């Protein structure tokens, strides 16, 4: 019962944070509008409470929302089950199919993770004080290639899976035109591994947005080496953000 109330509190907190700011919504639409057109298919990997789903739908895209946390799957179904342009996949994404241990942060479900290394990196790190992964469950694991086989090739893939981003990209061999992956300064090695994988997949142009700014950090698109250097030079207090990659 205590876990149930804690989970509900965490979900409600996320809903307030991610749906309560009109200016943020407008900025998100402007950002994703550079990658997504009406009728496009988008994969939202790590959909959380679905604020990105809402942005993609406002842009007229069809969405495959991938989220393994049972409480968040219920939330997404409450919000989007009636929308025929949204498909909810209650799975995690990695380099292979099977199952994976998902560590739940009941107070802050946005940072639940399948990565033990992420939990270790957060321990005692500035900006991560008070985070607790207090329950572990087994969830189904699939790959981006498998999702493409089931749903078709997306125009854009958003990946936000708390330290498991390189694992998710390892299961992709057919690149979409564009993608994004989250990075954290507590795990720069994961960000650099994602960059290496993106280069191998053929991505040539890169941008980044810090935190939840929904705005590019650079006036122009960057090369892979320039983006890798920028990630390495970020101060620890930058904490997190997203890298965007384009094939062309």
C-alpha positions in Angstrom: 0.0 0.0 0.0 2.8 2.4 0.9 4.5 1.7 -2.4 1.2 2.4 -4.2 0.8 5.8 -2.6 4.5 6.7 -3.3 4.1 5.7 -6.9 0.9 7.7 -7.3 2.7 10.8 -5.7 5.6 10.4 -8.1 3.4 10.1 -11.2 1.3 13.2 -10.2 4.5 15.1 -9.6 5.7 14.3 -13.1 2.3 15.2 -14.6 2.5 18.6 -13.0 6.1 19.2 -14.1 5.7 18.1 -17.7 2.2 19.3 -18.6 2.0 22.5 -16.6 4.0 25.0 -18.7 2.5 26.5 -21.9 5.8 28.2 -22.9 7.6 25.0 -22.6 5.0 23.3 -24.8 5.4 25.9 -27.5 9.2 25.7 -27.3 9.0 21.9 -27.6 6.8 22.1 -30.7 9.3 24.5 -32.3 12.2 22.2 -31.6 10.6 18.9 -32.7 9.0 20.7 -35.7 12.5 20.8 -37.2 12.4 17.0 -37.4 8.8 15.9 -37.6 6.1 16.6 -40.3 2.4 15.8 -40.4 1.9 12.1 -41.1 5.4 11.1 -40.0 6.0 8.1 -37.6 7.9 8.9 -34.4 9.3 6.5 -31.8 9.2 8.0 -28.2 11.6 5.7 -26.3 11.2 6.4 -22.6 7.9 8.1 -23.0 7.5 8.7 -19.2 4.1 10.6 -18.8 3.9 11.4 -22.5 4.6 15.1 -22.8 6.7 14.4 -25.9 3.8 12.3 -27.3 1.6 15.3 -26.9 4.1 17.5 -28.8 4.5 14.9 -31.6 0.7 14.7 -31.9 0.3 18.4 -32.1 2.7 18.3 -35.0 0.5 15.7 -36.7 2.8 12.7 -36.3 1.9 9.1 -35.4 3.7 7.9 -32.3 5.0 4.6 -31.0 5.4 5.3 -27.2 7.8 2.9 -25.5 7.7 2.8 -21.7 8.4 -0.1 -19.4 7.2 1.3 -16.0 3.8 -0.3 -15.2 2.4 2.8 -13.5 3.5 5.0 -16.4 2.0 2.6 -18.9 -1.3 3.0 -17.1 -0.9 6.7 -17.1 -0.2 6.7 -20.9 -3.2 4.5 -21.6 -5.5 6.9 -19.6 -4.2 9.8 -21.6 -3.8 8.3 -25.1 -5.7 5.0 -25.4 -8.4 6.7 -27.4 -6.0 8.2 -29.9 -5.6 5.7 -32.8 -2.4 7.5 -33.9 -0.6 6.5 -30.6 0.6 2.9 -30.0 1.9 2.1 -26.5 4.6 -0.5 -26.2 5.1 -1.6 -22.5 8.7 -2.6 -22.9 12.3 -1.5 -22.4 14.7 -1.1 -25.3 18.2 -2.5 -25.5 20.7 -4.4 -27.7 18.8 -7.7 -27.6 15.4 -9.1 -26.9 14.5 -10.8 -23.6 14.0 -9.3 -20.1 15.8 -6.8 -18.1 15.9 -5.7 -14.4 14.3 -2.2 -14.1 15.2 -0.2 -11.0 12.2 2.0 -10.1 12.6 5.4 -8.4 9.0 5.6 -7.0 9.4 9.3 -5.9 10.8 10.4 -9.2 9.9 7.9 -11.9 11.5 10.0 -14.7 14.9 8.6 -13.5 13.9 4.9 -13.2 16.6 2.9 -15.1 17.8 -0.4 -16.4 21.4 0.6 -15.8 23.2 -0.3 -12.6 26.0 2.0 -13.7 23.6 4.9 -13.8 22.5 4.3 -10.2 26.2 4.0 -9.1 27.1 7.3 -10.9 24.2 9.2 -9.3 25.2 8.1 -5.8 26.5 11.3 -4.0 26.7 13.3 -7.3 25.8 17.0 -7.1 22.3 17.5 -8.4 21.3 13.9 -7.7 20.9 14.2 -3.9 18.1 12.3 -2.4 17.4 10.0 -5.3 16.5 6.4 -4.3 15.9 3.4 -6.5 13.8 1.4 -4.0 12.2 -1.4 -6.1 13.4 -3.7 -8.9 11.1 -5.4 -11.4 11.6 -7.6 -14.5 10.3 -6.1 -17.7 10.3 -7.3 -21.4 13.2 -6.1 -23.5 13.1 -5.5 -27.2 15.3 -3.7 -29.8 14.8 -0.7 -32.0 15.2 -3.0 -35.0 12.3 -5.1 -33.7 10.1 -2.1 -33.2 10.9 -1.0 -36.8 10.0 -4.4 -38.0 6.6 -4.2 -36.2 5.7 -0.6 -36.9 7.7 0.7 -39.8 10.6 3.1 -40.2 10.2 6.2 -38.1 11.2 9.7 -39.3 12.6 10.5 -35.8 13.5 8.5 -32.7 13.7 10.1 -29.3 15.7 8.1 -26.7 15.6 9.0 -23.0 16.3 6.0 -20.9 18.5 7.1 -18.0 21.9 5.7 -18.8 20.7 2.9 -21.1 20.9 5.0 -24.2 24.0 3.3 -25.7 22.3 -0.1 -25.1 19.2 1.1 -27.0 21.3 2.4 -29.9 23.2 -0.9 -30.0 19.9 -2.6 -31.1 19.5 -0.2 -34.1 21.0 -1.1 -37.5 18.6 0.8 -39.8 18.9 4.5 -38.9 16.0 6.9 -39.0 16.5 10.2 -40.6 16.9 11.9 -37.2 17.2 10.9 -33.6 17.9 12.3 -30.2 19.5 10.7 -27.1 19.7 12.0 -23.5 23.1 12.6 -21.9 24.1 13.3 -18.3 27.4 14.7 -17.0 27.6 11.9 -14.4 27.9 9.4 -17.3 29.9 11.1 -20.1 31.2 7.7 -21.1 27.6 6.7 -22.1 27.2 9.9 -24.1 30.5 9.3 -26.0 29.5 5.7 -26.7 26.2 7.0 -28.2 28.2 9.4 -30.4 30.4 6.5 -31.6 27.3 4.5 -32.4 25.6 7.4 -34.2 28.7 7.9 -36.4 28.7 4.2 -37.2 25.1 4.4 -38.2 25.8 7.3 -40.6 24.7 10.4 -38.7 26.8 13.4 -39.7 25.2 16.5 -38.2 24.7 17.2 -34.5 23.0 19.7 -32.2 22.3 19.7 -28.5 19.9 21.2 -25.9 20.7 21.5 -22.3 18.3 20.4 -19.6 14.7 21.1 -20.5 15.5 24.3 -22.4 14.0 23.0 -25.6 16.5 25.2 -27.5 19.7 24.4 -29.4 22.9 25.2 -27.6 24.8 26.0 -30.8 24.1 28.5 -33.6 24.9 25.9 -36.2 24.9 22.1 -36.6 28.1 20.5 -35.5 30.3 17.7 -36.7 30.6 14.5 -34.6 34.2 15.4 -33.3 33.0 18.9 -32.4 30.0 17.5 -30.5 32.1 15.0 -28.7 34.5 17.7 -27.6 31.6 19.9 -26.4 30.2 17.0 -24.3 33.6 16.4 -22.8 34.0 20.1 -21.9 30.6 20.6 -20.3 30.8 21.5 -16.6 29.3 19.0 -14.2 26.6 21.5 -13.2 25.1 21.3 -16.7 23.7 17.9 -15.5 21.8 16.7 -18.5 20.5 17.4 -22.0 19.8 15.9 -25.3 22.0 15.4 -28.4 20.2 15.5 -31.8 21.6 13.8 -34.9 20.7 13.9 -38.6 21.9 11.6 -41.4 22.1 14.4 -44.0 
